[in-house]
Amino acid sequence: MSSTWEPNDNQLAALDYAREHDYLINVSEMCREIGCSRQATYQWNDCADFVRWWNRKRQEFFGARLDHVHGMVYARATGRSAKGSTQDAKLFLERFDGGYAPRSRQDIAADVAVRKTYINVDTDKVTGIEEEDGNGNG
């Protein structure tokens, strides 16, 4: 952001409105509520500083809700709740949880099916490797 850019009162009001409604907003309704024109919101989105600020604020908002999403995922995984969508939770975590690292089926299969046993490890090379295919076949 440029060092001189600051959100105006309408932009701050739009942010408050969006947060109050969990970002599930209708722009026309928001504009009526906060007293600005829909055209103004288009102009805001033409300003790179506004867009960076808005995106940062949205990221902060959803990032602050990660614990809730983790709790819901845990409740579903343990059978304590059937609320919510597992797929939606996964998408939310992929987007907002920097520590979330989904693994592909191939990665999981490789972890489970392939076992490597190193025999006679030399400092420069491995002299024997046994691989299993997951069925006990080496």
Steps between C-alpha positions, in 0.01 A plus 500: 500500500612849440598676820230766455198282418241457775149356467225762502195491729285314245769237446531450876121475523501243218760297687292510820190397304684212330635374834160526669359279222797257486577633151174353369391830355292639220686809377181693421361437849831594657512825304146592610587419861823700516384784273731473200442432133566166335714692250726605788574135579608446139734797530642363826583176322691694235735622775781251564553633854135443587505148355814409699349644818164326448664164423726529805202579723302208354797267554526615864126446551497144369837412647360588843233233448737208436460360852125477445546316169756263654251429780221425255724270296598318820135468608409349162800267501413367846129464427403770751335712233365465149480876450688668222658376183830314510584621150425861593715469812785358289475787252494752786811347657682488166428870449555646846717260704865547407594181687245283321670267255258265327655182374412327178380142496830411339693653793291304750534179300875547486513545879296186561603265220873553460736417783870549451749324720856617475768238559870576540484874477829650385567870538509537121233256383239248597615146413167320535138601475196282544165628383161357583191552289273519805402133475815369667675440168858621507 
